[in-house]
Amino acid sequence: MRDLAPRLLEWQAAGARCALASVVAVRGSAPVRTGAALCVHEDGTALGSVSGGCVEGTVYDLAREVLDSGEPRCVSFGYADDDAFAVGLMCGGEIDVFVQALDDGTARVLAAAQLAAAAGRPVVVARVMAGPAGGGSVAVWKDGHLGSTGSAGLDLAVLADARRTLGRDDTVVRTYDTGAADPARVLFEGWAPPPRLLVFGANAHAAAVSRIGAFLGYHVTVCDARATFTTPERFPHAHEVVVDWPHRYLARTRTDHRTVVCVMTHDPKFDVPALTEALGRPLAYVGALGSRRVQARRRADLAEAGVPPEALARLHAPLGLDLGASTPEETAVSFAAELVAVRSGRTARPLTLLDGPIRPATAADRHGTDDRCAAGTDPVHRRSTTAVPSH
């Protein structure tokens, strides 16, 4: 929804009716992750995707029905093994899709969330899917919020849960016992700032890495002390191009556990200080380009500079997987493949040699969604015991 929000708001501001379909749960080897979204304009225009094509047409039709009725829907789709032409996910997984018409209140919430995200603040968008509170929504950030679930008691619980998850870029559903006959089910979507990719070195390999990093959704910074080579024209895919010594820039730069550092130079006076600074931080990945001989000398220099063995063990050098890469573009693919594997905690081995789930578990998979949508004649329901505080 975060990617589609600008167009949704444009449509709504122009007076058009539109519907939003969101994947709220994934089970098994489904082709998408929770949070995938499809929006449908009243004129039939569609943006986004919720299934990679398997049930896209059916969700589109469902969105048109919701536009006509105004009533939100939540539907489960699974593998159709009895009828090859039935609606189902041929990949063998299951997804739950929540569809609602965009109203003025939700539009204001989305606009507030966009402003917070643009300012670099983590934000959570919570939408009531079902329950006595109705279809309210709220945007929550560290020191404020906008909107309401429609219930003062539910607002308190939702605000508290949302603030506990700020900074997480995931989608979960929670169920709240409101004391009424029907519990309230609330969809939480985290809008975290994009993770950072810091590329040190102004060369062709750095340009290729910055391009694939932006493609993967990173906020890319290229930094080098040589002003002649460190120009925006040479790195059109980078969000920032900085002329400075890499270690000096890194020392004054905010990083977190999602930040990635790539050292693409081959000069000890650049490499060693930058890697010494990087390996002293709790980063997601620290990698360095170079041959085996270069890496051996570099590790010796880092040890001499005081980098402890446990920190040196975190260094991916040479960076990337064994793909036989030779060009800058191939090296960038090799790096990106290793980065995804490290981030997901996977083996990076060919899938044909492995058994088990193809896609990594998301936060929603690990923590579990509280319910699944009614699907067929024998739905499986699970309910949390989260209670809404009373006044």
Secondary structure as GFF3:
##gff-version 3
##sequence-region A 1 391
A	DSSP	alpha_helix	5	13	.	.	.	ID=ss1
A	DSSP	beta_strand	18	27	.	.	.	ID=ss2
A	DSSP	beta_strand	37	41	.	.	.	ID=ss3
A	DSSP	beta_strand	46	48	.	.	.	ID=ss4
A	DSSP	alpha_helix	56	69	.	.	.	ID=ss5
A	DSSP	beta_strand	73	77	.	.	.	ID=ss6
A	DSSP	beta_strand	94	101	.	.	.	ID=ss7
A	DSSP	alpha_helix	104	118	.	.	.	ID=ss8
A	DSSP	beta_strand	123	130	.	.	.	ID=ss9
A	DSSP	beta_strand	137	141	.	.	.	ID=ss10
A	DSSP	beta_strand	144	148	.	.	.	ID=ss11
A	DSSP	alpha_helix	152	164	.	.	.	ID=ss12
A	DSSP	beta_strand	171	177	.	.	.	ID=ss13
A	DSSP	beta_strand	184	191	.	.	.	ID=ss14
A	DSSP	beta_strand	196	200	.	.	.	ID=ss15
A	DSSP	alpha_helix	204	215	.	.	.	ID=ss16
A	DSSP	beta_strand	219	224	.	.	.	ID=ss17
A	DSSP	beta_strand	240	243	.	.	.	ID=ss18
A	DSSP	alpha_helix	246	251	.	.	.	ID=ss19
A	DSSP	beta_strand	260	263	.	.	.	ID=ss20
A	DSSP	alpha_helix	268	278	.	.	.	ID=ss21
A	DSSP	beta_strand	285	288	.	.	.	ID=ss22
A	DSSP	alpha_helix	292	304	.	.	.	ID=ss23
A	DSSP	alpha_helix	309	312	.	.	.	ID=ss24
A	DSSP	beta_strand	315	316	.	.	.	ID=ss25
A	DSSP	alpha_helix	328	344	.	.	.	ID=ss26
A	DSSP	three_ten_helix	351	353	.	.	.	ID=ss27
A	DSSP	alpha_helix	363	367	.	.	.	ID=ss28
A	DSSP	beta_strand	386	387	.	.	.	ID=ss29
###
